[in-house]
């Protein structure tokens, strides 16, 4: 099928916004989980070192303990796999860094190695979608270790400490499974119900479109969690029924009480009590058959997708990884030119700012700059206390690690206020440096990292965001046509219809994400906005038709024929708004 691509002219250089960049938002609903996990893991690895009088080894053990930060959004079965790979990745990164540190004396060469490793870590974390804190912690550990004094014969022992710390962190992150096995699935289901309720409560206009996309993404996230959860227990079956109701709310005609019902269910699901008794919507049995089919497909496609994201020409993660590597190298060399002997913080600062597009990277630049400067002030205030006792130093590192996770979901700059003094205090375990020197180096490194990193983001163009949008458009059009064919076929099975609908929903979420990413990138060719609008409208109409064919929703007027063209057009118009 051919399409006339109508592009809306756009300036290649977009305005970099300032409004809302530093706004303090509501915290993540699970902020306390990574915060508690990393604090407990840090305590578990630091206490034995304190007892043994070997706090000089704290850097290696705490590096592994940071693995406790990962995977808290995942069901426990998927979290086990993610934790294993995090421990392997952290240990391998530490091993490479320590071997290079022991064999190479050239600081420029170490900067180049750190930059390459940062680019690789960025690509892998983006491709796997591991989630926060992403590659930043890995770069922090590797870059810091590269510039630390190291003897080759000590490397195996130090790497082992990192591995042991990683195992401790992984077990801490997995420990809640002992008391609430379906906790992650319950939270993602509650988010889907809350987002669907938010969509119903939003008036027409741009806010309603954003609310619908947020709700669709939340529903998709809930399905992904349930698909990755493993065995379908009775609790997970009930959660599937609730997600079906949330999904139906996005395309059905709202009825009196729907909004309150969704909110009530969300409150019950978030709690620790029994789940609400929810009737399975008419026709949903076939939908669940389709979900089971999709689960089997995902098991086969997971590794193939990772390989495509990392190695396939045209991969959307590679330009950002190249930006990260080049930006880290440039920032490190500028920091070195400014007189910083070991500019690892410039490398960390540069790696931390790279987001999906230039606009989001600009936001992170401002947040990182403010947070690090304030963090240096906090360090200067805390360091006299920290130097009174190694026990006090350990307690401060644990408290700051908790505060970092408590604050970072409110806004990145708030988290930086905690992580900067924590990073500086960790170095105090090994050797003490003058406060003025530490503060000066950190400020210079931060400036070099964010300024040079932003310049590299602007200069290294990423036109693949537009290509990703084109691919997402084509995928959505194919998914829409496929669903239309199943709808039109008199012999099409209900399971085929369910699979087609799930594929169409996934492609719509991916399309909107691709469009938003492309809209924030500089030096971008004009985007086919009219085609985007037509594709989304057509897909929404087809999505509404599939849901009605399956009988997952009813109309407010029970006498209305749900198969009439007028009803479908009205539903599509509501969705498009």
C-alpha positions as CSV (number, residue, x, y, z in Angstrom):
1,X,0.0,0.0,0.0
2,X,1.4,3.4,-0.9
3,X,1.1,6.4,1.2
4,X,1.4,10.1,0.4
5,X,3.8,11.3,3.0
6,X,2.9,14.8,4.0
7,X,5.6,16.5,6.0
8,X,5.1,19.5,8.2
9,X,8.0,22.0,7.8
10,X,9.9,22.3,11.1
11,X,13.0,24.4,12.0
12,X,16.1,22.1,12.2
13,X,17.1,23.9,15.4
14,X,14.4,23.7,18.0
15,X,14.0,25.9,21.1
16,X,15.4,24.4,24.2
17,X,12.8,24.8,26.9
18,X,13.4,25.9,30.5
19,X,10.0,25.7,32.0
20,X,9.3,22.7,34.3
21,X,12.9,21.4,34.1
22,X,13.5,21.8,37.8
23,X,10.0,21.2,39.0
24,X,9.7,18.9,41.9
25,X,7.2,16.1,40.9
26,X,5.4,13.4,42.8
27,X,7.7,10.5,43.7
28,X,7.6,7.1,42.0
29,X,5.2,4.8,43.7
30,X,8.0,2.4,44.4
31,X,10.8,4.8,45.4
32,X,11.2,3.2,48.8
33,X,12.1,-0.2,47.3
34,X,15.4,0.7,45.5
35,X,16.1,3.2,48.3
36,X,15.7,0.5,51.1
37,X,17.4,-2.2,49.0
38,X,20.6,-0.2,48.3
39,X,20.9,1.0,51.9
40,X,20.5,-2.6,53.2
41,X,22.9,-4.0,50.7
42,X,25.5,-1.3,51.4
43,X,25.2,-2.0,55.2
44,X,25.6,-5.7,54.7
45,X,28.8,-5.3,52.7
46,X,30.3,-2.4,54.8
47,X,29.7,-3.9,58.3
48,X,32.1,-6.9,57.7
49,X,34.7,-4.6,56.3
50,X,34.4,-2.3,59.4
51,X,34.7,-5.3,61.7
52,X,37.8,-6.6,59.8
53,X,39.3,-3.1,59.7
54,X,39.5,-3.2,55.9
55,X,37.4,-0.2,54.9
56,X,39.9,0.5,52.2
57,X,38.1,-2.2,50.2
58,X,34.7,-0.4,50.5
59,X,34.8,0.9,47.0
60,X,34.9,-2.6,45.5
61,X,32.2,-4.1,47.7
62,X,29.8,-1.1,47.4
63,X,30.2,-1.2,43.7
64,X,28.6,-4.6,43.7
65,X,26.0,-3.6,46.2
66,X,24.7,-1.1,43.7
67,X,23.1,-4.0,41.8
68,X,20.4,-3.8,44.4
69,X,19.1,-0.7,42.5
70,X,18.0,-2.6,39.4
71,X,14.9,-4.4,38.3
72,X,12.4,-3.2,40.9
73,X,9.8,-2.6,38.2
74,X,10.0,-6.2,37.0
75,X,8.1,-9.3,38.1
76,X,10.3,-11.5,40.3
77,X,10.9,-14.2,37.6
78,X,12.2,-11.5,35.2
79,X,14.0,-9.8,38.0
80,X,16.1,-12.9,38.7
81,X,17.3,-12.9,35.1
82,X,17.9,-9.1,35.2
83,X,19.8,-9.4,38.5
84,X,22.1,-12.1,37.2
85,X,23.0,-10.1,34.2
86,X,23.5,-6.9,36.3
87,X,25.9,-8.8,38.6
88,X,27.8,-10.2,35.6
89,X,27.9,-6.8,33.9
90,X,29.1,-5.0,37.1
91,X,31.8,-7.6,37.8
92,X,33.0,-7.7,34.2
93,X,33.2,-3.9,34.0
94,X,35.1,-3.8,37.3
95,X,37.5,-6.5,36.0
96,X,38.3,-4.7,32.8
97,X,38.7,-1.4,34.7
98,X,41.1,-2.8,37.3
99,X,43.2,-4.7,34.8
100,X,43.6,-1.5,32.7
101,X,44.3,0.6,35.7
102,X,47.1,-1.8,36.8
103,X,48.7,-2.0,33.3
104,X,48.3,1.5,31.9
105,X,49.7,4.7,33.3
106,X,48.7,7.1,30.5
107,X,45.7,9.2,31.6
108,X,44.6,10.0,28.0
109,X,44.6,6.3,27.2
110,X,42.5,5.6,30.3
111,X,40.0,8.3,29.3
112,X,39.6,6.7,25.9
113,X,39.0,3.3,27.5
114,X,36.4,4.7,29.9
115,X,34.6,6.4,27.0
116,X,34.4,3.2,24.9
117,X,33.1,1.3,27.9
118,X,30.6,4.0,28.6
119,X,29.3,3.8,25.1
120,X,29.0,0.0,25.3
121,X,27.2,0.2,28.6
122,X,24.8,2.8,27.3
123,X,23.9,0.7,24.3
124,X,23.4,-2.5,26.3
125,X,21.2,-0.8,28.9
126,X,19.1,1.0,26.3
127,X,18.7,-2.2,24.2
128,X,17.7,-4.3,27.2
129,X,15.5,-1.5,28.7
130,X,16.8,-2.4,32.1
131,X,15.3,0.8,33.6
132,X,16.7,3.1,36.2
133,X,19.5,3.8,37.0
134,X,20.5,2.4,33.6
135,X,24.1,2.8,32.5
136,X,25.0,5.6,34.9
137,X,25.9,3.5,37.9
138,X,28.0,1.2,35.7
139,X,29.9,4.1,34.2
140,X,30.4,5.6,37.7
141,X,31.9,2.3,38.9
142,X,34.1,1.6,35.9
143,X,35.3,5.2,35.4
144,X,36.2,5.6,39.1
145,X,38.0,2.2,39.2
146,X,40.1,3.1,36.0
147,X,41.7,6.0,37.8
148,X,42.3,4.4,41.2
149,X,45.7,3.0,42.0
150,X,45.8,-0.7,41.4
151,X,48.4,-3.5,41.5
152,X,47.8,-6.4,39.1
153,X,48.1,-9.1,41.8
154,X,45.3,-7.5,43.8
155,X,42.8,-7.5,40.9
156,X,41.3,-11.0,41.4
157,X,40.6,-10.3,45.1
158,X,39.0,-6.9,44.3
159,X,36.9,-8.3,41.5
160,X,35.7,-11.1,43.8
161,X,34.6,-8.5,46.4
162,X,32.6,-6.8,43.6
163,X,31.0,-10.1,42.7
164,X,30.1,-10.9,46.3
165,X,28.7,-7.4,46.8
166,X,26.7,-7.9,43.6
167,X,25.3,-11.2,44.8
168,X,24.3,-9.5,48.1
169,X,22.6,-6.7,46.3
170,X,20.7,-9.1,44.0
171,X,19.4,-11.1,46.9
172,X,18.3,-8.0,48.7
173,X,16.4,-6.8,45.6
174,X,14.8,-10.2,45.3
175,X,14.0,-10.6,49.0
176,X,10.4,-9.1,48.9
177,X,9.3,-12.1,46.8
178,X,9.3,-14.1,50.0
179,X,6.4,-12.1,51.4
180,X,4.5,-10.8,48.3
181,X,5.2,-12.9,45.2
182,X,2.9,-11.0,42.9
183,X,3.7,-7.5,44.2
184,X,5.2,-6.1,41.0
185,X,2.2,-7.3,38.9
186,X,-0.2,-5.8,41.4
187,X,1.5,-2.4,41.2
188,X,1.5,-2.4,37.4
189,X,-2.1,-3.4,37.3
190,X,-3.0,-0.6,39.8
191,X,-1.2,1.9,37.6
192,X,-3.2,0.8,34.5
193,X,-6.5,1.2,36.4
194,X,-5.4,4.6,37.8
195,X,-4.3,5.7,34.3
196,X,-7.6,4.6,32.7
197,X,-9.5,6.4,35.5
198,X,-7.4,9.5,34.8
199,X,-8.3,9.3,31.1
200,X,-12.0,9.1,31.9
201,X,-11.7,12.1,34.2
202,X,-9.9,14.3,31.7
203,X,-11.8,16.8,29.6
204,X,-11.5,16.9,25.8
205,X,-8.5,18.5,24.3
206,X,-4.7,18.0,24.3
207,X,-4.7,16.9,27.9
208,X,-7.1,14.1,27.0
209,X,-4.9,12.9,24.2
210,X,-1.9,12.8,26.5
211,X,-4.0,11.1,29.2
212,X,-5.0,8.4,26.7
213,X,-1.5,7.8,25.6
214,X,-0.4,7.5,29.3
215,X,-3.2,5.1,29.9
216,X,-2.4,3.0,26.9
217,X,1.3,2.9,27.9
218,X,0.3,1.9,31.5
219,X,-2.0,-0.9,30.2
220,X,0.8,-2.1,27.9
221,X,3.2,-2.1,30.8
222,X,0.7,-4.1,32.9
223,X,0.4,-6.7,30.1
224,X,4.2,-6.9,29.7
225,X,4.6,-7.5,33.5
226,X,1.9,-10.2,33.4
227,X,3.4,-11.8,30.4
228,X,6.9,-11.9,32.0
229,X,5.6,-13.1,35.4
230,X,5.7,-16.8,34.6
231,X,3.1,-19.3,35.9
232,X,-0.5,-18.0,35.7
233,X,-1.6,-18.2,39.4
234,X,-5.1,-17.4,40.5
235,X,-4.0,-13.9,41.6
236,X,-2.5,-13.2,38.1
237,X,-5.6,-14.4,36.4
238,X,-7.6,-11.9,38.4
239,X,-5.1,-9.2,37.6
240,X,-5.5,-10.0,33.9
241,X,-9.2,-9.5,34.2
242,X,-8.7,-6.1,35.8
243,X,-6.3,-5.0,33.1
244,X,-8.9,-6.1,30.5
245,X,-11.4,-3.7,32.2
246,X,-8.8,-0.9,32.2
247,X,-8.2,-1.5,28.5
248,X,-11.9,-1.6,27.7
249,X,-12.3,1.8,29.4
250,X,-10.1,3.4,26.8
251,X,-12.4,2.5,23.8
252,X,-15.8,1.9,25.3
253,X,-18.6,4.3,26.0
254,X,-18.1,5.5,29.7
255,X,-21.0,4.5,32.0
256,X,-22.0,6.0,35.3
257,X,-19.8,4.6,38.0
258,X,-16.9,3.5,35.7
259,X,-14.6,6.1,37.1
260,X,-15.2,5.4,40.7
261,X,-15.1,1.6,40.0
262,X,-11.7,1.8,38.4
263,X,-10.3,3.9,41.3
264,X,-11.7,1.5,43.9
265,X,-10.2,-1.4,42.2
266,X,-6.8,0.3,41.9
267,X,-6.9,1.1,45.7
268,X,-7.7,-2.6,46.5
269,X,-5.0,-3.9,44.1
270,X,-2.4,-1.7,45.7
271,X,-3.2,-2.9,49.2
272,X,-2.1,-6.1,50.8
273,X,-5.6,-7.6,51.1
274,X,-7.5,-9.9,48.8
275,X,-8.1,-8.8,45.3
276,X,-11.5,-7.6,44.3
277,X,-13.8,-10.1,42.7
278,X,-14.1,-9.1,39.1
279,X,-16.3,-10.7,36.5
280,X,-14.5,-11.5,33.3
281,X,-15.8,-9.3,30.5
282,X,-17.9,-11.0,27.8
283,X,-15.6,-12.5,25.2
284,X,-12.5,-12.1,27.4
285,X,-11.8,-15.8,27.5
286,X,-10.7,-15.6,23.9
287,X,-8.6,-12.6,24.8
288,X,-6.8,-14.6,27.4
289,X,-6.1,-17.3,24.8
290,X,-4.5,-14.6,22.7
291,X,-2.4,-13.4,25.6
292,X,-1.1,-16.9,26.2
293,X,-0.2,-17.1,22.5
294,X,1.6,-13.8,22.8
295,X,3.5,-15.0,25.9
296,X,4.9,-18.0,23.9
297,X,5.9,-15.6,21.1
298,X,7.7,-13.3,23.4
299,X,9.8,-16.1,24.9
300,X,11.1,-16.8,21.4
301,X,11.6,-13.2,20.3
302,X,13.4,-11.8,23.4
303,X,17.0,-12.7,22.4
304,X,16.4,-11.9,18.7
305,X,15.2,-8.4,19.6
306,X,18.3,-7.7,21.7
307,X,20.6,-8.8,18.9
308,X,18.7,-6.6,16.5
309,X,18.9,-3.6,18.8
310,X,22.6,-3.9,19.3
311,X,23.9,-5.2,16.0
312,X,21.4,-4.4,13.2
313,X,22.4,-1.5,10.9
314,X,20.1,1.4,11.6
315,X,19.6,0.4,15.2
316,X,18.1,3.4,17.2
317,X,20.3,2.8,20.2
318,X,23.6,3.1,18.4
319,X,23.6,6.9,17.7
320,X,23.0,7.6,21.3
321,X,25.8,5.2,22.3
322,X,28.2,6.9,19.9
323,X,27.2,10.3,21.4
324,X,27.9,8.9,24.8
325,X,31.3,7.5,23.9
326,X,32.4,10.6,22.0
327,X,31.0,13.0,24.7
328,X,32.7,11.1,27.5
329,X,36.0,11.2,25.7
330,X,35.8,14.9,24.9
331,X,34.7,15.8,28.4
332,X,37.5,13.7,29.9
333,X,40.1,15.4,27.8
334,X,38.7,18.9,28.5
335,X,38.8,18.1,32.2
336,X,42.4,17.0,31.9
337,X,43.2,20.2,30.1
338,X,41.6,22.2,33.0
339,X,44.1,20.6,35.4
340,X,42.1,17.7,36.8
341,X,44.5,14.9,37.1
342,X,42.0,12.1,37.0
343,X,38.9,13.5,35.4
344,X,36.6,10.5,35.9
345,X,33.7,12.7,37.2
346,X,33.7,14.6,33.9
347,X,33.2,11.2,32.1
348,X,30.4,10.3,34.5
349,X,28.7,13.7,34.2
350,X,28.8,13.5,30.4
351,X,27.4,9.9,30.3
352,X,24.6,10.8,32.7
353,X,23.1,13.5,30.5
354,X,22.5,11.5,27.4
355,X,18.8,10.8,26.9
356,X,16.6,9.8,23.9
357,X,16.9,13.2,22.1
358,X,18.6,16.6,22.4
359,X,15.7,18.3,24.2
360,X,15.6,15.7,27.0
361,X,19.5,15.8,27.1
362,X,19.2,19.6,27.6
363,X,16.9,19.0,30.6
364,X,19.3,16.6,32.1
365,X,22.2,19.1,31.6
366,X,20.5,21.7,33.7
367,X,19.4,19.2,36.4
368,X,22.9,17.6,36.6
369,X,24.6,21.0,36.8
370,X,22.4,22.3,39.6
371,X,22.4,19.0,41.5
372,X,26.2,18.5,41.4
373,X,27.0,22.1,42.5
374,X,24.6,21.8,45.5
375,X,25.9,18.3,46.2
376,X,29.5,19.7,46.5
377,X,28.2,22.2,49.0
378,X,26.6,19.3,51.0
379,X,29.9,17.4,50.8
380,X,31.8,20.3,52.2
381,X,29.4,20.5,55.1
382,X,29.5,16.8,55.9
383,X,33.2,16.0,55.4
384,X,34.3,17.3,58.8
385,X,31.8,15.0,60.4
386,X,32.7,12.1,58.2
387,X,36.4,12.3,59.1
388,X,35.7,11.9,62.8
389,X,35.3,8.2,62.5
390,X,35.2,5.5,59.8
391,X,31.9,4.3,61.3
392,X,30.4,7.7,60.8
393,X,31.7,7.7,57.3
394,X,30.0,4.4,56.6
395,X,26.7,5.6,58.1
396,X,26.8,8.7,56.0
397,X,27.3,6.7,52.8
398,X,24.4,4.4,53.6
399,X,22.1,7.4,54.5
400,X,23.0,9.3,51.3
401,X,22.4,6.2,49.2
402,X,18.9,6.0,50.6
403,X,18.3,9.7,50.2
404,X,19.4,9.5,46.5
405,X,16.7,7.0,45.6
406,X,14.2,8.8,47.7
407,X,14.7,12.1,45.9
408,X,15.7,11.2,42.3
409,X,12.2,10.2,41.2
410,X,11.0,13.6,42.3
411,X,13.5,15.3,40.0
412,X,17.0,14.2,38.8
413,X,18.7,17.3,40.3
414,X,17.4,16.4,43.8
415,X,19.0,13.0,43.5
416,X,22.3,14.5,42.3
417,X,22.4,16.6,45.5
418,X,22.7,13.2,47.4
419,X,24.8,11.1,45.0
420,X,27.6,13.7,44.6
421,X,28.6,13.8,48.3
422,X,28.1,10.0,48.5
423,X,30.5,9.5,45.6
424,X,33.1,11.8,47.2
425,X,32.7,10.2,50.6
426,X,33.3,6.7,49.2
427,X,36.7,7.8,48.1
428,X,37.5,8.7,51.7
429,X,37.7,5.0,52.6
430,X,40.8,4.5,50.5
431,X,42.6,7.8,50.9
432,X,42.0,11.4,52.2
433,X,42.5,14.4,50.0
434,X,42.3,18.1,50.8
435,X,38.6,19.3,50.7
436,X,39.5,22.3,48.5
437,X,41.1,20.0,45.9
438,X,38.2,17.6,45.9
439,X,35.6,20.4,45.6
440,X,37.5,22.2,42.8
441,X,38.1,19.1,40.8
442,X,34.4,18.1,41.1
443,X,33.1,21.5,40.0
444,X,35.5,21.6,37.0
445,X,34.6,18.0,36.0
446,X,30.9,18.8,36.2
447,X,31.2,21.8,34.0
448,X,33.4,19.9,31.5
449,X,31.0,17.0,31.5
450,X,27.7,18.8,30.9
451,X,29.0,21.6,28.6
452,X,31.1,19.4,26.4
453,X,28.6,16.6,26.5
454,X,25.8,18.9,25.4
455,X,27.9,20.2,22.5
456,X,28.6,16.7,21.3
457,X,24.9,15.9,21.5
458,X,24.2,18.8,19.2
459,X,27.0,18.2,16.8
460,X,26.5,14.4,16.4
461,X,23.2,14.2,14.6
462,X,20.7,11.4,15.2
463,X,18.5,11.2,12.1
464,X,17.5,7.7,13.0
465,X,14.8,9.0,15.3
466,X,13.0,10.0,12.2
467,X,13.7,6.6,10.7
468,X,12.4,4.9,13.8
469,X,9.2,6.9,13.5
470,X,8.8,5.8,9.9
471,X,9.3,2.2,10.9
472,X,6.8,2.6,13.7
473,X,4.3,4.1,11.2
474,X,4.8,1.2,8.8
475,X,4.4,-1.3,11.6
476,X,1.2,0.3,12.9
477,X,-0.2,0.4,9.4
478,X,0.6,-3.3,8.9
479,X,-0.9,-4.1,12.3
480,X,-4.1,-2.1,11.4
481,X,-4.4,-3.9,8.1
482,X,-3.9,-7.2,9.7
483,X,-6.6,-6.5,12.3
484,X,-8.9,-5.3,9.6
485,X,-8.4,-8.6,7.7
486,X,-9.2,-10.6,10.8
487,X,-12.3,-8.5,11.3
488,X,-13.5,-9.0,7.8
489,X,-12.8,-12.7,7.6
490,X,-16.0,-14.7,8.4
491,X,-14.0,-17.6,9.6
492,X,-11.5,-15.7,11.7
493,X,-11.1,-17.1,15.2
494,X,-11.5,-15.1,18.3
495,X,-7.9,-16.0,19.4
496,X,-6.6,-14.6,16.1
497,X,-8.6,-11.4,16.8
498,X,-7.1,-11.1,20.3
499,X,-3.6,-11.5,19.0
500,X,-4.2,-8.9,16.3
501,X,-5.6,-6.5,18.8
502,X,-2.6,-6.9,21.2
503,X,-0.2,-6.4,18.3
504,X,-2.1,-3.2,17.3
505,X,-2.1,-1.9,20.8
506,X,1.7,-2.5,21.1
507,X,2.4,-0.8,17.8
508,X,0.3,2.3,18.8
509,X,2.3,2.7,22.0
510,X,5.6,2.3,20.2
511,X,4.5,4.8,17.5
512,X,3.6,7.5,20.0
513,X,6.9,7.1,21.8
514,X,8.8,7.2,18.5
515,X,7.0,10.4,17.5
516,X,7.7,12.1,20.8
517,X,11.4,11.2,20.6
518,X,11.7,12.4,17.0
519,X,10.0,15.7,17.9
520,X,12.7,16.6,20.4
521,X,15.7,15.9,18.1
522,X,17.7,18.6,16.4
523,X,18.8,18.6,12.7
524,X,15.8,16.4,11.9
525,X,14.1,16.1,8.6
526,X,10.5,17.3,8.5
527,X,8.2,14.8,10.2
528,X,5.2,13.3,8.4
529,X,2.7,14.6,11.0
530,X,-0.4,14.4,8.8
531,X,0.4,10.7,8.0
532,X,1.0,10.2,11.7
533,X,-2.4,11.6,12.6
534,X,-4.2,9.6,9.9
535,X,-2.5,6.4,11.0
536,X,-3.3,6.9,14.6
537,X,-7.0,7.7,13.8
538,X,-7.4,4.6,11.6
539,X,-5.7,2.4,14.2
540,X,-7.9,3.7,16.9
541,X,-11.0,3.0,14.9
542,X,-9.8,-0.6,14.2
543,X,-8.9,-1.1,17.8
544,X,-12.4,0.0,18.9
545,X,-13.9,-2.4,16.3
546,X,-11.8,-5.3,17.6
547,X,-12.8,-4.7,21.2
548,X,-16.5,-4.4,20.3
549,X,-16.3,-7.6,18.2
550,X,-14.9,-9.5,21.2
551,X,-17.7,-8.1,23.4
552,X,-15.3,-6.7,25.9
553,X,-17.3,-3.4,26.3
554,X,-20.9,-2.5,26.3
555,X,-22.5,0.8,25.4
556,X,-24.3,3.2,27.8
557,X,-27.4,2.7,25.7
558,X,-28.1,-1.0,25.9
559,X,-30.4,-0.7,22.9
560,X,-27.7,0.5,20.6
561,X,-26.3,-2.0,18.1
562,X,-22.5,-2.1,18.9
563,X,-21.7,-3.1,15.3
564,X,-23.2,0.0,13.6
565,X,-20.9,2.2,11.7
566,X,-22.2,5.3,13.5
567,X,-21.2,3.9,16.9
568,X,-17.7,2.9,15.6
569,X,-17.1,6.4,14.2
570,X,-18.3,8.0,17.5
571,X,-16.0,5.8,19.5
572,X,-13.1,6.5,17.2
573,X,-13.8,10.2,17.5
574,X,-13.7,10.0,21.3
575,X,-10.4,8.1,21.1
576,X,-8.9,10.5,18.6
577,X,-9.7,13.4,20.9
